[in-house]
Structures are given as structure tokens and as C-alpha cells.
Amino acid sequence: MKRFYQFFAFVFVALAVVACGDKNADLKADLQAFDVATEQNGNLTEIQKFQTELMSATTPEEQAVIFNKIADKYKAIKDSVAGLKIKTAEAKTLQEKFTSGFDDFIKLMSDSATYVVTPPTVEQQQALVTLQQQATTKLLEAAQGIQELKAKVEKK
């Protein structure tokens, strides 16, 4: 599960996209806005710090506190992305995917904080796995979309 969180740190690093090209100035601006929103206030650096702390936490209660801190940082990133004034339709679609994926991931972190202290029922565990897959899929699709838009801007 800890590697899963490290994976998400990698996914969000992939958001640090610098797009080039004058023909798609709006798209370039949108991609840069995503970059700024995801790195705002060093949230990704703090998330990586929390992931390290999570690995060294010795009690379920300590882990729960860290899961909630991670959720709070992802909420800040989600709010930044949701608040972007996106100009292009392609980037608006990605904004919606990121926002939805962040919502799922924030819930996943909150649920993990609960379940690390109080073990989940079989149904709750299955719902958590489904939520993890759903969040992963949405965020990966959004990150891939960023890469595709970057390539589109670079070609023109």
C-alpha cells in the first residue's frame, strides 16, 4: 500500500509539464497552469515527506494522522486544480478528470486513516479496493492526457 502512495507522488510529478509552442498559446497556458496548481506551496514535497513518515510510523494512530495529512494536501492540490481558469476544451476535460480522481483519492486516504485503526469489514475492504482502482485509473488517464497535450503543443 505504501508503494501505491509513492506511485501517486510519481503521477503528480508527471504533471510538472512545460509546454512549448506559440500556435497553441491557450493550451500552453493551460498546461502551465496545471503545473503551477500541482506544485503550489510545495504540496508534493510535503506529501513525499508524509509518505516517508508513514513508513516509519509505529502505531496505527500515527499512521491515521499521516493518512489524514496526506488527504489534506491532496485536497489543497485538488482545490487548486478545480479553481483554474482553463481556456481550452481539452484542458477542461483533464481538469474534470483530475478533480474527480483527487476526490476519490482523498476519500481513499480518509478511509485508510479510519481502517488502519479499526479494521474494515469485508465489504468495506472491497469498497476500498474498488475506490483505489477507480482513483488510480482516473488519475493515470488525466496524467496521460497531460502528456498527450504536451506532445500536441510541441508538434505545432
C-alpha positions in Angstrom: 0.0 0.0 0.0 2.9 2.3 0.7 4.2 1.9 -2.8 0.8 2.8 -4.0 1.2 6.2 -2.4 4.7 6.6 -3.8 3.3 5.8 -7.2 0.8 8.7 -6.8 3.7 11.1 -6.0 5.3 10.0 -9.3 2.0 10.6 -11.1 1.8 14.1 -9.8 5.4 14.8 -10.7 4.4 13.9 -14.2 2.1 16.9 -14.0 5.1 19.2 -14.0 4.8 19.8 -17.7 6.3 22.7 -19.5 4.7 23.0 -22.9 6.3 24.8 -25.9 4.9 26.4 -29.0 3.2 29.7 -29.9 0.4 28.3 -32.1 -1.3 26.8 -29.1 -0.8 29.7 -26.6 -4.0 28.9 -24.7 -3.2 25.2 -24.4 0.3 26.1 -23.4 -1.0 28.4 -20.7 -3.5 25.8 -19.5 -0.7 23.2 -19.2 1.5 25.7 -17.3 -1.5 26.4 -15.0 -1.8 22.7 -14.2 1.9 22.7 -13.3 1.6 25.7 -11.0 -1.6 24.3 -9.4 0.0 21.0 -8.5 3.2 22.4 -7.1 1.5 25.3 -5.2 3.0 25.8 -1.8 5.3 22.7 -2.1 2.4 20.3 -1.6 4.1 17.5 -3.5 7.2 17.8 -1.4 5.2 17.7 1.8 3.3 14.6 0.5 6.6 12.8 -0.1 7.7 13.8 3.4 4.5 12.3 4.8 4.9 9.1 2.8 8.4 8.7 4.5 6.8 9.4 7.9 4.1 6.8 7.1 6.7 4.2 6.5 8.3 4.9 9.9 5.1 5.3 11.9 5.0 2.7 14.7 1.3 2.8 15.7 -2.0 2.7 13.8 -2.9 6.0 15.3 0.3 7.7 14.0 -0.5 6.2 10.6 -4.1 7.5 10.7 -2.8 11.1 11.4 -0.4 10.8 8.5 -3.1 9.5 6.1 -5.2 12.5 7.1 -2.4 14.9 6.4 -1.8 13.3 3.0 -5.6 13.7 2.3 -5.4 17.4 3.3 -2.5 18.1 0.9 -4.3 16.3 -1.9 -7.4 18.4 -1.1 -5.3 21.6 -1.5 -4.0 20.4 -4.8 -7.5 19.4 -5.9 -8.8 22.8 -4.9 -6.0 24.5 -6.9 -6.7 22.4 -10.0 -10.5 22.9 -9.7 -10.0 26.7 -9.4 -8.0 27.0 -12.6 -9.5 29.3 -15.3 -9.0 26.9 -18.1 -9.4 28.2 -21.7 -9.3 25.1 -23.8 -11.8 22.2 -24.0 -9.1 19.6 -23.9 -7.7 21.0 -20.7 -11.2 21.4 -19.2 -11.8 17.7 -19.7 -8.5 16.9 -17.9 -9.4 19.3 -15.1 -12.6 17.4 -14.5 -10.7 14.0 -14.6 -8.1 15.3 -12.1 -10.8 16.8 -9.8 -12.8 13.5 -9.8 -9.7 11.4 -9.4 -8.5 13.6 -6.5 -11.9 13.3 -4.8 -11.6 9.5 -5.0 -8.0 9.6 -3.7 -8.9 11.9 -0.9 -11.7 9.6 0.2 -9.2 6.7 -0.1 -6.8 8.4 2.2 -9.5 9.3 4.7 -10.9 5.7 4.7 -7.3 4.4 5.1 -7.0 6.6 8.2 -10.1 5.0 9.6 -9.3 1.4 8.6 -5.7 1.5 9.9 -7.2 2.0 13.4 -10.4 0.0 13.0 -10.1 -2.9 10.6 -12.6 -2.8 7.8 -15.4 -5.3 7.2 -15.1 -7.5 4.1 -17.5 -5.2 2.3 -15.6 -2.1 3.3 -12.3 -3.7 2.2 -13.8 -4.5 -1.2 -15.1 -0.9 -1.5 -11.6 0.4 -0.6 -10.0 -1.8 -3.3 -12.6 -0.6 -5.8 -12.0 3.0 -4.8 -8.2 2.6 -5.1 -8.6 1.2 -8.6 -11.0 3.9 -9.6 -8.8 6.7 -8.3 -5.7 5.2 -10.0 -7.5 4.9 -13.3 -8.8 8.4 -13.3 -5.5 10.0 -12.3 -3.5 7.9 -14.7 -5.8 8.9 -17.5 -5.5 12.5 -16.6 -1.7 12.3 -16.4 -1.6 10.6 -19.8 -3.9 13.3 -21.1 -1.4 15.9 -19.9 1.4 14.1 -21.8 -0.7 13.9 -24.9 -1.5 17.6 -24.8 2.2 18.4 -24.2 3.1 16.3 -27.3 0.4 18.1 -29.3 1.8 21.5 -28.3 5.3 20.5 -29.1 4.4 19.3 -32.6 2.9 22.7 -33.5 
